Amino acid sequence: MAEIRNAAESMDEALALLKAGEIVAIPTETVYGLAGDATNGAAVAKIFEAKGRPRFNPLIAHVATMAMAEEIAEFDQLSRKLAEKFWPGPLTLVLPLKPGGAIHPLVTAGLDTIALRMPRGFGARLIERLGRPLAAPSANSSGRISPTTAAAVADDLCDRIRLVVDGGATSVGLESTIVKVEDGKLRLLRPGGIAAGELEAAAGAALLRGAKNGVEAPGMLASHYAPGALVRINAEDVAAGEALLAFGPERARNAEGAVAVLNLSETGDLREAASNLFSHLQALDRSGAKMIAVEPIPYEGLGEAINDRLSRAAAPRDSGASYK
């Protein structure tokens, strides 16, 4: 059962839970967020599990400082200008992911971009104390209304999280605006807490709207992580030249002949499997195999999201993923 505690009294408890790999509902100026350490795959998997998400969509990573943001992402001149103007605040920038960063691939859904925001208030102080970015989608069950009070969070997620930090009603009450710079032009991916006119004034140019080349806003269907290798799901055997993405203690036939083998979870733990999903796909993609065979994974719990993402990896690659 979730405990609701006043923000003035709950910093240390929230910090301890996050350091232990747990998730915490926190107030931000937009809506309440379900926060977990963005560098900890198991913590990020708990976010999806608590929200009951059937898909692994990219999450927004929240930072406390520009220095923290620059450790994660590459900033072009216009994105930096917008960050200086609107951060901290309800603006999310989609930026190229810096190679070798600490963000877990479950946060980015295996993509080479990262959605970053710098919040105000309790969230910013918490991130600064933690010293690591937080993944924090809205603190509600998937498909339900985003919460703007601690009571709304507790009513929805009471038996799935341990702590709700009560910072009062959120001041903006609307999710962040999401933008991305493409070829020097600013594209609006999701309207939100900063009006388009304010962004256009800061950018000195009109906003482009709508998706381009699979770039997305929430509400659109998520695409797969698309490795260079083809993906074959529910594989009961391994063909010559294939790599194997395994699950659990039992192996597919001819597994010993695979180019490379990685196991999502030797014990069949779906949370561990979710945490390993994108990094293992990426590693097998680098093995040189033309095809990645994937052993069957149960559809229960997080298995539904794992199977959804794998199905998209095996499908035609022509749609985008949505940030949440």
VEXDREN-2710 file (C-alpha; in Angstrom, 1 decimal):
% VEXDREN-2710
k/r/px/py/pz
1/MET/0.0/0.0/0.0
2/ALA/1.4/3.4/-1.0
3/GLU/2.3/5.8/1.8
4/ILE/1.5/9.5/1.0
5/ARG/4.0/11.8/2.6
6/ASN/4.5/15.6/2.4
7/ALA/7.3/16.7/0.1
8/ALA/8.9/18.6/3.0
9/GLU/9.4/15.4/5.0
10/SER/10.0/12.7/2.4
11/MET/13.2/13.6/0.5
12/ASP/15.4/11.1/2.4
13/GLU/12.9/8.3/2.1
14/ALA/12.4/8.9/-1.6
15/LEU/16.2/9.0/-2.1
16/ALA/16.7/5.8/-0.2
17/LEU/14.0/4.0/-2.3
18/LEU/15.5/5.2/-5.6
19/LYS/19.0/4.1/-4.6
20/ALA/17.6/0.7/-3.7
21/GLY/16.2/0.4/-7.3
22/GLU/12.6/1.1/-6.2
23/ILE/10.1/3.5/-7.9
24/VAL/8.5/6.6/-6.3
25/ALA/5.7/8.9/-7.3
26/ILE/6.9/12.5/-7.2
27/PRO/5.4/15.9/-7.9
28/THR/6.6/17.9/-10.9
29/GLU/5.2/21.2/-12.3
30/THR/3.5/19.3/-15.1
31/VAL/1.9/16.1/-13.7
32/TYR/3.0/13.6/-11.0
33/GLY/5.7/11.3/-12.3
34/LEU/6.5/7.7/-11.6
35/ALA/10.2/7.9/-11.1
36/GLY/13.0/5.4/-11.2
37/ASP/16.7/5.5/-11.7
38/ALA/17.2/5.9/-15.4
39/THR/20.6/4.0/-15.3
40/ASN/19.0/1.0/-13.6
41/GLY/17.3/-1.4/-15.9
42/ALA/15.4/-3.3/-13.2
43/ALA/14.1/0.0/-11.8
44/VAL/12.9/1.1/-15.2
45/ALA/11.2/-2.3/-15.7
46/LYS/9.3/-1.7/-12.5
47/ILE/7.9/1.6/-14.0
48/PHE/6.4/-0.3/-17.0
49/GLU/5.2/-3.1/-14.6
50/ALA/3.4/-0.6/-12.3
51/LYS/1.8/1.3/-15.1
52/GLY/0.6/-2.0/-16.7
53/ARG/2.0/-0.9/-20.1
54/PRO/1.6/-3.5/-22.9
55/ARG/4.5/-1.8/-24.8
56/PHE/8.0/-0.5/-24.1
57/ASN/7.8/3.1/-25.4
58/PRO/10.7/5.5/-24.8
59/LEU/10.5/7.4/-21.5
60/ILE/11.5/10.9/-20.8
61/ALA/14.7/11.2/-18.7
62/HIS/14.7/14.0/-16.2
63/VAL/17.9/15.9/-15.2
64/ALA/18.9/18.4/-12.6
65/THR/21.5/20.4/-14.5
66/MET/22.8/21.1/-18.0
67/ALA/26.0/19.3/-17.0
68/MET/24.0/16.2/-16.3
69/ALA/22.1/16.6/-19.6
70/GLU/25.4/17.0/-21.6
71/GLU/26.6/13.7/-20.2
72/ILE/23.6/12.0/-21.8
73/ALA/22.9/13.8/-25.1
74/GLU/24.4/15.8/-27.9
75/PHE/23.1/19.4/-28.1
76/ASP/22.8/21.4/-31.3
77/GLN/22.8/25.2/-31.2
78/LEU/19.0/25.6/-31.3
79/SER/18.3/22.9/-28.7
80/ARG/20.8/24.5/-26.4
81/LYS/19.1/27.9/-26.9
82/LEU/15.7/26.4/-26.0
83/ALA/17.1/24.6/-23.0
84/GLU/18.7/27.9/-21.7
85/LYS/15.3/29.7/-22.3
86/PHE/12.8/27.1/-20.9
87/TRP/14.7/24.9/-18.5
88/PRO/13.8/24.2/-15.8
89/GLY/10.3/23.9/-17.1
90/PRO/7.7/21.9/-19.1
91/LEU/9.8/21.4/-22.3
92/THR/11.2/18.1/-23.4
93/LEU/14.0/18.0/-26.0
94/VAL/14.6/14.9/-28.2
95/LEU/18.3/14.8/-28.8
96/PRO/20.9/12.3/-30.1
97/LEU/22.0/9.9/-27.4
98/LYS/25.7/10.4/-26.5
99/PRO/27.6/7.1/-27.0
100/GLY/28.7/5.3/-23.9
101/GLY/26.3/7.1/-21.6
102/ALA/24.8/5.5/-18.5
103/ILE/21.2/5.7/-19.5
104/HIS/19.7/2.2/-19.6
105/PRO/18.5/1.2/-23.1
106/LEU/15.0/0.3/-21.7
107/VAL/14.6/4.1/-21.2
108/THR/15.2/4.8/-24.9
109/ALA/13.5/1.7/-26.2
110/GLY/16.8/0.9/-27.9
111/LEU/16.7/4.0/-30.0
112/ASP/19.6/6.4/-30.6
113/THR/17.8/9.4/-29.3
114/ILE/16.9/10.5/-25.8
115/ALA/14.0/12.7/-24.6
116/LEU/15.3/15.0/-21.8
117/ARG/13.6/17.4/-19.5
118/MET/14.7/19.5/-16.5
119/PRO/11.9/19.8/-13.9
120/ARG/11.4/22.4/-11.2
121/GLY/10.9/21.9/-7.5
122/PHE/11.0/18.6/-5.6
123/GLY/11.9/16.5/-8.7
124/ALA/14.9/18.7/-9.5
125/ARG/16.2/18.6/-5.9
126/LEU/15.7/14.8/-5.7
127/ILE/17.7/14.3/-9.0
128/GLU/20.5/16.5/-7.8
129/ARG/20.7/14.5/-4.5
130/LEU/20.6/11.2/-6.4
131/GLY/23.2/12.3/-8.9
132/ARG/21.6/10.4/-11.7
133/PRO/18.8/11.1/-14.1
134/LEU/15.3/9.8/-13.4
135/ALA/13.0/8.2/-15.9
136/ALA/9.5/9.5/-14.9
137/PRO/6.4/9.0/-17.1
138/SER/3.1/10.1/-15.6
139/ALA/2.2/8.2/-12.4
140/ASN/-0.9/6.5/-13.6
141/SER/-2.0/3.2/-15.0
142/SER/-1.6/3.0/-18.8
143/GLY/-4.6/4.6/-20.5
144/ARG/-5.9/6.5/-17.4
145/ILE/-5.8/10.3/-16.9
146/SER/-2.5/11.8/-15.9
147/PRO/-2.6/12.7/-12.2
148/THR/-2.2/16.2/-10.9
149/THR/-2.5/15.4/-7.2
150/ALA/-1.0/12.9/-4.8
151/ALA/-4.5/11.5/-4.0
152/ALA/-5.1/10.7/-7.6
153/VAL/-1.8/8.7/-7.8
154/ALA/-2.6/6.8/-4.6
155/ASP/-6.2/6.0/-5.8
156/ASP/-4.7/4.5/-9.0
157/LEU/-1.4/2.9/-8.0
158/CYS/-1.9/2.3/-4.2
159/ASP/-0.9/-1.3/-4.3
160/ARG/1.9/-1.1/-6.8
161/ILE/4.3/1.5/-5.3
162/ARG/5.5/2.2/-1.8
163/LEU/5.7/6.0/-1.6
164/VAL/3.8/9.0/-3.1
165/VAL/5.4/12.3/-2.4
166/ASP/2.7/15.0/-1.9
167/GLY/3.7/18.3/-3.3
168/GLY/0.2/19.6/-3.7
169/ALA/-1.6/20.2/-7.0
170/THR/0.7/20.5/-10.0
171/SER/1.1/24.1/-11.2
172/VAL/1.0/23.4/-15.0
173/GLY/-1.4/20.4/-14.9
174/LEU/-0.4/19.3/-18.4
175/GLU/2.3/17.2/-19.8
176/SER/5.5/18.8/-21.2
177/THR/5.8/20.0/-24.8
178/ILE/8.1/17.8/-26.8
179/VAL/10.2/19.1/-29.7
180/LYS/13.0/17.9/-31.8
181/VAL/15.5/19.8/-34.0
182/GLU/15.8/18.3/-37.5
183/ASP/18.1/19.8/-40.1
184/GLY/18.2/23.1/-38.1
185/LYS/14.4/23.3/-38.0
186/LEU/12.2/22.8/-34.9
187/ARG/9.5/20.1/-35.1
188/LEU/6.7/19.9/-32.5
189/LEU/6.1/16.3/-31.5
190/ARG/3.6/16.9/-28.7
191/PRO/1.8/20.1/-27.6
192/GLY/2.1/20.7/-23.9
193/GLY/2.9/23.1/-21.1
194/ILE/4.7/25.6/-23.3
195/ALA/2.7/27.2/-26.1
196/ALA/3.9/26.9/-29.7
197/GLY/4.0/30.7/-30.0
198/GLU/6.6/30.9/-27.1
199/LEU/8.8/28.3/-28.8
200/GLU/8.5/30.0/-32.2
201/ALA/9.5/33.3/-30.6
202/ALA/12.5/31.8/-29.0
203/ALA/13.5/29.9/-32.1
204/GLY/12.9/32.8/-34.4
205/ALA/11.1/30.5/-36.9
206/ALA/7.8/28.7/-37.3
207/LEU/7.4/25.3/-35.8
208/LEU/7.0/22.3/-38.1
209/ARG/4.2/19.9/-37.0
210/GLY/3.6/16.2/-37.3
211/ALA/5.8/13.2/-37.7
212/LYS/8.7/12.9/-40.2
213/ASN/10.6/9.7/-41.0
214/GLY/9.0/7.9/-38.2
215/VAL/9.6/10.5/-35.5
216/GLU/6.7/10.5/-33.2
217/ALA/4.5/12.1/-30.6
218/PRO/2.5/10.2/-27.8
219/GLY/-0.7/8.7/-29.1
220/MET/0.9/7.2/-32.2
221/LEU/1.7/3.5/-32.4
222/ALA/5.2/2.6/-31.2
223/SER/7.6/1.1/-33.7
224/HIS/10.0/-1.6/-32.9
225/TYR/13.6/-1.4/-32.1
226/ALA/14.9/-2.4/-35.5
227/PRO/18.2/-4.2/-35.5
228/GLY/20.2/-4.7/-38.7
229/ALA/19.5/-8.5/-38.4
230/LEU/16.1/-9.9/-39.1
231/VAL/14.2/-11.2/-36.1
232/ARG/12.3/-14.5/-35.8
233/ILE/10.1/-14.8/-32.8
234/ASN/8.8/-17.9/-30.9
235/ALA/11.7/-20.0/-32.3
236/GLU/11.8/-23.6/-31.3
237/ASP/15.0/-24.3/-33.1
238/VAL/18.0/-22.4/-34.4
239/ALA/19.1/-22.5/-38.0
240/ALA/22.6/-22.2/-39.3
241/GLY/24.0/-18.7/-39.1
242/GLU/21.4/-17.5/-36.6
243/ALA/22.0/-15.8/-33.2
244/LEU/19.8/-16.9/-30.3
245/LEU/18.0/-14.7/-27.8
246/ALA/17.1/-17.2/-25.1
247/PHE/14.7/-17.1/-22.2
248/GLY/14.7/-19.4/-19.2
249/PRO/16.6/-22.6/-18.5
250/GLU/15.5/-24.7/-21.5
251/ARG/17.1/-24.2/-24.9
252/ALA/15.7/-24.3/-28.4
253/ARG/16.9/-27.2/-30.6
254/ASN/20.3/-26.7/-32.2
255/ALA/21.1/-23.8/-29.8
256/GLU/24.7/-25.0/-29.6
257/GLY/25.1/-24.1/-33.3
258/ALA/24.1/-20.5/-32.8
259/VAL/26.5/-17.7/-33.9
260/ALA/26.0/-16.2/-30.4
261/VAL/23.6/-16.8/-27.5
262/LEU/22.4/-14.4/-24.8
263/ASN/19.7/-15.2/-22.2
264/LEU/17.2/-12.6/-21.2
265/SER/16.8/-14.4/-17.8
266/GLU/18.3/-17.8/-16.9
267/THR/15.6/-18.2/-14.3
268/GLY/12.6/-17.0/-16.4
269/ASP/12.2/-13.7/-14.5
270/LEU/10.3/-11.4/-16.7
271/ARG/11.5/-8.2/-14.9
272/GLU/15.1/-9.3/-15.5
273/ALA/14.2/-10.1/-19.1
274/ALA/12.7/-6.6/-19.7
275/SER/15.8/-5.0/-18.2
276/ASN/18.0/-7.0/-20.6
277/LEU/15.9/-6.9/-23.7
278/PHE/17.3/-4.0/-25.7
279/SER/21.0/-4.4/-24.7
280/HIS/20.8/-8.1/-25.6
281/LEU/19.2/-7.4/-29.0
282/GLN/21.9/-4.8/-29.7
283/ALA/24.7/-7.2/-28.7
284/LEU/23.3/-10.0/-30.9
285/ASP/22.9/-7.5/-33.7
286/ARG/26.7/-6.9/-33.5
287/SER/27.4/-10.6/-33.7
288/GLY/27.3/-10.7/-37.5
289/ALA/24.3/-13.0/-37.7
290/LYS/21.8/-12.3/-40.4
291/MET/18.9/-13.5/-38.2
292/ILE/18.2/-13.4/-34.5
293/ALA/16.0/-16.3/-33.3
294/VAL/14.0/-15.6/-30.2
295/GLU/12.8/-18.3/-27.9
296/PRO/9.1/-18.1/-26.8
297/ILE/8.4/-15.8/-23.9
298/PRO/5.2/-16.0/-21.8
299/TYR/2.6/-13.2/-22.3
300/GLU/1.9/-12.8/-18.6
301/GLY/2.9/-9.6/-16.7
302/LEU/5.8/-7.8/-18.4
303/GLY/5.9/-10.6/-20.9
304/GLU/3.1/-8.8/-22.9
305/ALA/5.4/-5.7/-23.3
306/ILE/8.4/-7.9/-24.2
307/ASN/6.4/-9.8/-26.8
308/ASP/5.0/-6.6/-28.2
309/ARG/8.4/-5.1/-28.7
310/LEU/9.8/-8.3/-30.2
311/SER/6.9/-8.5/-32.6
312/ARG/7.7/-5.0/-33.7
313/ALA/11.3/-5.9/-34.2
314/ALA/10.2/-8.7/-36.4
315/ALA/7.7/-6.5/-38.4
316/PRO/8.2/-4.0/-41.3
317/ARG/10.1/-1.0/-40.0
318/ASP/8.2/2.0/-41.1
319/SER/6.7/3.6/-38.0
320/GLY/7.9/5.6/-35.0
321/ALA/7.9/5.2/-31.2
322/SER/6.0/7.4/-28.8
323/TYR/7.5/9.2/-25.8
324/LYS/5.6/9.0/-22.6
END
